[in-house]
Amino acid sequence: MKLAHVALDVPLEEAFDFLIPEGQLAPIGSLVVVPFGRTRRVGVVVGLAEGSRVPVERLKSIESVVADIPPIASAELELYDFCARYYQRPLGEVLGTVLPPRLRQVSRRPLGAPGEAGGAAPRLVEAQPLTQEQREAIALCDTESDAFQAVLLHGVTGSGKTEVYLHLIARALAAGRQALFLVPEIGLTPQFEMQVRQRFPEAKLVAAHSHLGEGERAATWLAAQSGAAHIVLGTRLAVLMPFRRLGIIVVDEEHDLSYKQQEGLRYSARDIAVRRAQRLGIPVILGSATPSLETFANARDGRYVLASLTRRASSGSAMPVVRTVDTRADRPHEGFSHALVEAIRGRLAKKEQSLIFVNRRGFSPVLFCRACAWHSTCKRCSANLVVHLGAREMRCHHCGHRSRIPAVCPDCGAADLAPIGHGTQRVEETLVALFPHARIARVDRDSTSRKGSLRGLLEKVRKGEIDILVGTQMLAKGHDYPKLTLVGVLDCDSALFSADFRASERLFSQLVQVSGRAGRGEAPGEVLIQTDFPGHPLFAAVARQDYARFAEDALAERRLAGFPPFSHLALLRAESRKAGEATVFLKLAARLAKRLASRREAKDIEVFDPVPAPLERKAGYERAQLLVRAASRATLQPFLHEWRLQLADKGGRHVRWSLDVDPQEV
């Protein structure tokens, strides 16, 4: 009797045992169709055995082996098993995340397996000569020996980090290897895809992100697995794709929050990239102008190699001048101070471009009644409804609820309703009134929802057909606009006093990144930050472009407070439609956790009390959370595993809960 352990995408811990029919082969890693309850499912064989704890008469047989998809290699299965253990999720759920939906269909058309790429290695088309710093950075990266190496490429905005990436990828391709190039957001993918295709015209390049159709995702997955793709360019999901002969991983903007999956398998693509490179014995390049403090600490302490680019690559390009505008003295009108308006006017006169950065889409954050102080709140969430004037509606950006804009106040009937705050739509409207002859474009998720719209708009910017850009964080990183010389930043003060211990790090990163869009051509750049707190040390650090000083000060604060990278966190989240049930569950979870933490082997585990989530109510669910802190992963991981098993049946039918290891938002 031959048995296969098959992992299925169901919320259960263990793989299921199935009989292997006589004369059939089901090697480890192969995809198989199996009966499951009243349905049939596609699973992955993760082990073979001669016996089972289940009586043989109760075992079912594998129906068929999926013939058009090669087995997943052992190196990938080990990676997925690590993800399941580290992030405390069932292996079947990990595999369900890894496999594109088309490959999980029981009945579908056969897929043509792409052949392995052959012939001469694709060559890099040289562009402008490398700077001395770029050559030194490339020399620091060991791509010759089969050894793991993590490299932090810390370069100021415009220093040519992408050029370093491309030369290192060329080395890997010359050695007959594949390359994985990760970018944080889909908005950056078209630009990088075009650039990489131009520089590697002979290479087979595939893009991997969630906006692809099911057929495209399956084809990309198979191209990477078979070796047909030389370069895979993708967002966080690409880090879990199988490769035939992966030789280098590049993680651009490694600090970006987008690399952390926030639902289901809550993995960090950056951390998985490092783990994968370590297991394969290949280099991983982590690039950023503002590295995460965890990555910077690893480089400072010698665990990572540090390669620095301190100057912009273009000979005529200098770092922009950063100034604050004291909005207590220069009071903004409709969001704009006099100094910022005059700066924009000056750029228009010189036919240069301006970027106005505001991290809110919509017309305004809230509709307010001046008579009774009513304001537009979402009935399903602890959040305001955002006014979207073009669609004549209010929307919740958390649960998606929409409602019409009322003509009068729903509470008192007064007609004195006014929008409070400034979203991208309202900023755009204000600019149109101030500069009626300027060509103005807004870039946010609302204006770029149609396929190809972002690419077309950014192409207009590069051609000089846009005078003023209004945008959210979609524009803050990765884009190169040679004619853009002014950046204005609105409404950034709230992050200075946030309860989230990472808020200042994110604000500093955001300001440096968006500032870096200015002055990348020959004309000098200027950045104006409107703030009520012009003397705050964070703004002084941004003005000096002094990341190292900011990072050292922030790390000193983290050490005193006991936050990462000097500790390791896990967050237990719970939610329920019934008031108070999530908190009751978390109190029980806290008692269990403290009992486990009282043992000698878990003595450095600290269990905090349950608290409401930052967004206490979402989509009709009341939400709360419980933080656990440990000095080491070696202590935290076994504790989390046992804690999770004890919690398995404690939530009941009404409470949904999840465990987030290394949470990015606390």
N, C-alpha and C positions, 0 to 999 in steps of 0.2 A: 504494500500500500504506500503510494507516494502522495505527499500532501504539499500544498503551497499555502504559505501565509500571505494573505492578500489584504492590503491596506485600501480602505474605501473612504470616500469623503463623507463621513458621518460623524456625529459628535460622540464617538466612543474611543476609548484609549487603545485597545488592543486590535491587532490585525485578526482577520477571520480565516479559519481553516477551510480549505476546499480540496476535494479529491482531484488528482490529475488523471484524466482518462488514460487508459492503457494505450501505449504507443504514441502519446502526445508529449511534446516538450514544452515546459513553461519555465524558462530560465529566470533567475532573479533579475528584476528590472523590467520584465516584459509586461505589457498591458494586456489584461484579460477581461473577457465578458463573463460575469458570474450572476447567478440568480440571487436576489436579495429580497426577502419578503415576497410581495406580489409583483415586484418589478425586476428589472435586470440593470446592472450597473457595470461601468468600466472601473476596474481597480488595477493596482500595481502589485506584482509579486515582490515581496520584500524578504522572503525566506523560504526554505524548503525543509521538510521534516519527514520522518518515517512514522510518526505517531502523533496523536492529538489527545487532549483532555476530554474532547467531545466524543461520545460513542460513535463508532463508524456508521451505524445505521441512520444517524441523524445528519451526517455530513452530506453536503451537496457537491456536485462536480462542476469544475470549470466548463463553461459552455464552449469557449473558443479563445484562442490567443489572437490578439490584434496583429495581423500580419504586416500591415503597411507602415508600422511605427517600430523602429529598432528598440531593443531594450535600453532602459536608462542605465548609464554606466555606474559602476560601484562608487566612483568618486562623488558623483552627484547624489546617490542614495545616502552616502555618509553625510553629505552637507545637509540634506533634508532631515535626516535623523537628528543632527545637531540642532537644527532650527526647532524641531518638535520638542527636544529636551530643554533647550535653553529658554525658549519663549513659552514653555508650558502649554503646548497645544498637541492634539492628537496628530500622529504622523499622517493619517489619511487626510486631515484638513490641510496640512502642508502640501501634500501632493495635489490636492484639489486646487490650491492656489497656484501651483507650478504649472499644471497642465492647462493649456488653452481650452475654452469651452468646446470647440469643435472636436478635439481629441478625446473628450469625455462622453461624446455621444455614442450610444450603443449602435444606432443605425445611421449610417452616413455613406456618402460616396467614398470610394478608395482614394487615398492621397498618393500622388506621385512622389516618391522619395527622391529628393535632389541628390545628385552625386557629389562626392568630395571635390573641392576645388583643386585643379591641377595646373600644370604649367609653371612658368616663372613667377616668382613672388611679385606682387604689385609694388611699384616704385612710387616714392613721394615726389611730386612735382615741387621743385624748390621755388620759394617766393623771395621775399627780401632776405638779405644776409642776416644770420643770427647775431645777436649782441653777445658780448663777452659773458654776461651773466647767464644768458640762455645756454651757451656752450658749457659753462661750468655746471649748470643744473643738470643738463643731459649727461655729463660725465659722472655726476654723483649717482646716477641711477644705473644699477648693475643689471643689465638685460642679457648678459652673456652666459653667466653660470646658472644652473638649475637650483637657485636658492631663493627663499622668500626674502623680500625686502619691502618694507613700507616706507614711502617717501612723502613727506609733507612738502609740496611745492607752494611756498608762501610768496605770492607776488602781488604787488600793488595793482590796482585796476589799470588795464592798458599795458601791462608789462610783457605781454606775449606768452602767457601760460599755455594757450592753445597751440602755439608753435612748438613748444617743448613736448606737449602731448603727442603731436603728430610725428615728430622725429622719433620718439620712443616707440610709437605704434609701428613706424616703418621698420625699426630694428626687429620687432617681434615678427612682422610679416616676412622679413628677409630670412628669418630662422625657420620659416614654415609653420608659424603659429597663428592663432586667431587673437583678435583684440576685442575687449569689451569696453565701451566708452559710455559711462553713465552721466546723464545730465538731470538736474532736479525737476524740471517741469516740461510739459509738452510744448509750452510756448517757446522754449529754447530749441527744441528738436529741429524744426525746419531750417533755422539758421546754421546750426552745426552740420546738419545733413548735407546742405548745399556746399558748405565749406569743405567738408571731408571728401565729398564726391569730386570736387574740383581738384583737390590735392592728391587724391588716389583714384585717378580716372580708370585704372585697370582693375580695381578691387571690386569684389562683390560685397556691397554694403546693404544691410537690412536695418530697418528701424523697428523698435519694439516699444509700444506704449498703449495705454488703455483705450485710446480713440480709434484704434485700428478695427476693421471688421473682423468677424470670426475667422473667415478664410485667410485673411492677411496675417492674423496672429499665429494661426497654425503653420502657415508657410514659413514665417520668420523663425518659429521655434524649431521646425525641422531643418531649416537651413543652417542654424547654429549647431544643432545636434550632429548633423551629418558632416560638418566641416565645409559645406558649400559656401557659407558666408565667411569672408575674411574679417569683416568688422561688423559688430553689432552695436548700434547706437540706440540707447533707450533710457527710459526712466526707471524707477526703482524695481519694477517687476522683472526687468532684464537680468538682474543679478542672480536670479534663481533659474535662469534658462540653462539647459545642458549644452556643453561644448565638446567637440571632439578633441581639440588640442589647444586649449586656451593658454596664451602666453603672456598676457598683460591685462591688467584692469586699471582704468582711469576713472576716478570719481571727481568730476568737476563741481565746484561750489560745494565741497564736502560738508560744510557747516549747515546746509539748507535743511529746514524742517521737513520739506517734502520727501526726503529720503526715509522718513519714519512712517510706516503704515499705521493708520489710526483705527482700523477696524479689522475684525477677524484675526488673522495671523499678524500680530503687531510687531513686525520685524523692522530693524534698521538696515537699509540697503548698504550704507557705508560700512557698518560693522560686519555684515555678512561678506562684503567684498574683501575686507581684511582677513577674515577667517578663511575664505575660499582661497585667497592667494597663499596664505600660510600652509594650507593642506596640499596645494599643488606645487609649492616651491617656485612661485613666480613673483614678479614685482607688482605692487599696487601703488598707484600715484594718487595722492589726495591733494587736490588743488583748491586754493581759496585766497582771496585778499584778506579775509577775516575768518581764519580757521576757528572751528569750535574749540572751546577751552580744553576739552578732553584731548583733542588731537594735538593742540599746541603743547599741552603738558607732556604728552608722549614724546614729542620731538625735543622739547627742552630737557627731558630726563634721559634722552639717548635711546629710547625704545624705537623711535622712528628716525630716519635720516632727514635732515632739514636742508632744503634747497631754497634759496632766497632770490627773488627778483625785486630789487628796490627802486628801479627806474622804469619809466615807460619805454616801450620798444621803439616807438617812432621818434626820430631825432629831433623833430620840431615840436614835440608834444610834452607839456609839463603838467604836473598835478594841479588840479583846480584850486583856486583860493576859496576857502570856506569861511563864511561870515554868519553871525547870528543877527537877527532883527528883533529888537526888544519890543514885543507887541504890547507891553504895558505903556510904552511911550508912543509908539507908532501903531495906534489901534487899527486893526484890520476892518475894512468895509467889505462885506460879502466874502470874507475869508482872505482878502488880499491887503497887505500893508502898502503904504505909499512907496516905500523903498522897492518892494518887489514889482509893483506896477511900473515904476520908472525903469527898472532893470529890463523888464520885458520890452518896453517901448524902445529902449536903446538897441536891443538885439534885432527888433523888427527893422529899425532904421538901417542897420548894417547887414540886413538880409541873412542873419544868423538864426539858429533855432533855439527854442526854449522848451524845457520839460518841467511841468508842474506835477509834483508827486503828492498824492493824497491816498492813504491806504483804506479808503472806503469807496465801494461802488454804490450806485444809486444816486438819487437827488440829494437827500439829506437823511441823517440817521433817524430822525423822529419828527412826527407832526405834533404840534403843541397848541393847546387852547389857552389863550391869554386871560380868558375870563375865569376859568375854574381850575386851570393847571392840569387838565386831562392830557395825556400823551398816548401815542399809538403804541400799544404793547401787543405782543402775540399771546393769544389765549392758551396756546399749547406750550410755550417756552418762556423762560425768564429772560426775555429779550425784547427789544423794540422792533416794531415793523418799520422797514426802511422805505421811504418814499421813492418810487420810480416814476418820474413825471411823464416820460415818453409813453409808457404803457398805461398811464393814469391808474396806478394801483400801488398798494403797499405790500411789501414782501418780507417774510422772515427768512433771513439767510442761513438759518439753522435747520428748520424743518420743512421749508418750502411753502408754507401757508401764504395765500394771497387774498387780498380783499380790496375793494374799490376805495378810492380816496373819498372820505365823506365831505359833503358840502357844508355841513354844520357839525358842531361838537356833539358826539353821541351822548354825552352826559348832561350838558346844560342847554344845548340847542343854539349856542352862540355861533356866529359866523366868523369870529375872529380867530381863525386857525392859521398857524404860521409854521413853516419848516425851520427846525433848529439843527445847526451843524452843517457840514459840507461834505457831500459825497462827490464822486467824479462827475455826475450829470450836472449838479448845481455849479461846480467849478467851471465846467465847460460853458454853461449858460452865462455865467458872470464874465468869462473871457470874451465871449461873443459880443456882449454888450460893451465891454471896455475897448475891444479892438475889432470893430465890425468888418474891417477889410483883411484881417489875418485869416490864414488857412489853419483851422484848428481841428485836431483829431483826438478822440478819446479812445483809450485802450484799457479795457477791463473785460471781465468774463461775459458781461452783457453784450458789449459791442463786437466781440470776437467769437461769438458762439457758433457761427456758421463755418463750415470747413473751408479752410484756405483764406478766411478773411484777415487773420492776423498776418499771414505772410504778405498778402497784398498791401496791407496798410504800412507795414514796416519797410516794404520796398519803396513806397512813396516817400517815407521819411528819408531814406538813403539817397533818393534822387533829388531831395531838396524841395519836394512838392508840398510839404507841411511846414508851417511856421511855428506852431505851438502844439506840443503833445501834452495831454492830460492822462495820467495813468496811475495804476496801483503798482504793487510789487512785481507784477508781470514785466514791468519795464526796468526794474531796479538792477538787474544783473544780466550779464552775457551779451548784451546788444552793443553794437558799435555804430555811433552816429557821428561822422566826422565834422558835420556842420553845427552840431549842438554845443553851445557854449554857456548856457545858463540852466541851472537846476534850482527850482524853488520848492521848498518842503513845507507843507501845511500840516497842522494838527498832529504833532508828534509828542506832545508833553505828557500824555496819559501814561506812556510806557515808563516814564522816569520814576513813577511811584506805584508800580504794579506789585501785587503780592507774589507773583511768579519770580522765583530766584533767577530765572534765565532772561527776564524781560530786558535788563540793561544790555546784556550781551546781544540780544536780537536787535535792539534799537541801534546800537553801535554798528553792527553789521549792515543793517538796512541803510543807514545814513552813508556809510562808506561806499556801499555798493551803488546807491543811486547817485552819489556825488561823482563816482567814477565814470558816469556817462558824459560828463562835461569836459570839454577841452581835449578830446582825443585826436583832433586834427591839428592844424597849425595855429589856429586862433586860441588864445588863452581861455580857460574855463573859470566860471564863478558859481558858487553855491550859496544860496541864501536860505537859512533855516529860521523860520518864524517861531518864536518861543517866548513864554513868560519868564523863562529861567535862563537868560543868556550866560550867566556865570557858572552854570552847572559844569563840573569837570568832564562829563561825557562829551559835551560839545567841544570843549577845548581839545580833547583827545582826537576827535574827528577832524578838527581844523588842522592839527599837527600831523594827521595821517599816521599817528603813533600807535599802531596796534599793539606792539610789544609792551609798551607801558600800560596801556589799558588792560591787557591780558594779565600781566603780573599783579596789578592791583585787584582785578576781579578774582584771580586765583587765591590771593591772600584772604579775601573776604570769604570765598568758598571754603577754604581750609578752616577758618574760625567757626563757620556755621555748620561744618560737617556735610557739605553737599558735594556732588560729583565734580571733579574726578577723585575726590578724597573719600567717597563712600559709593555705595551702589543701592539703587532704589527699585522698588516694585510697588505698583499701585493697584489695589483691588477696587474696581468700580462696580457699583450696583445700581439698578434702576427698577422702578415698579410704578404701575399706574395707581396703585393704592397708596395713599398718603402714609408715610412713616415706615412702610415695610422694608424699603431699601436700608434704612438706618438700623432697623431691628436686626436684619440679616448681618450687617457689618459689625454690630456689637457682638453678635455671636461669633463672627469670624475673628474679631479682635481677641476674644477670650481664648479661642482655640490657638491663635497665633502666639499669645503670651504664654500659654501652657507649653507649646513647642519651644519657644525661645528660652524658657527657664532651664532647659537641659544644657549640660556642659558644652556639648559640641556646637550649640547655637547661642552661646553667651553674648556674642556681639550683635545680635539681632535686636533692633529697636522697633517696637510696634506703637504707632501713633493712634490717637482716637479717631473715630469716624467723623467726617465733616461734610457739609454740603458741597457738591461739585461747583466749580466756577460758574457753569451754566446750570443752575439748580433744577430747572425744568426744561425738558426738550421733547417736542412731539408728543406731549401728554404724559410723559414719564417723569416722575420725581427721581433725582439722581443724587448719589452721595459717593464718597470715596474714602479709602483707608490706605495710608502710606506705611510702608515697611522700609527700614534702612538697615544696611549691614556694612561692615568694614571691608568685607571681601566677598567676591563671587563664590569662592570655594565654600563659604558658609551659607550664603544666600540660596544657592541653587538647590541643594538637598532639602533645605527648609521649605522652599516654595513648592517642591514636588509633593512632599508629605502634606503640607497645608492644603494644597489643591485637592488631593485625594479625600481629605477629611471634609472638604466643603462640597463635594460632588453632589450630595443629595440634600443639602441643607437649605437651598434657596426656595424649594417648593415650586409651585406652578406659576406664581405671580412675580417672582424676582428674577431678573436677568442679571448675570454678573460676568465679569471678565477680569483677567489678570494681565497687567501691562508691565513687562520687564524693561527696565531702562526707559521709563516714560520721559517724554520730552515736554509734556505740559502737566504740571502738578497743581 
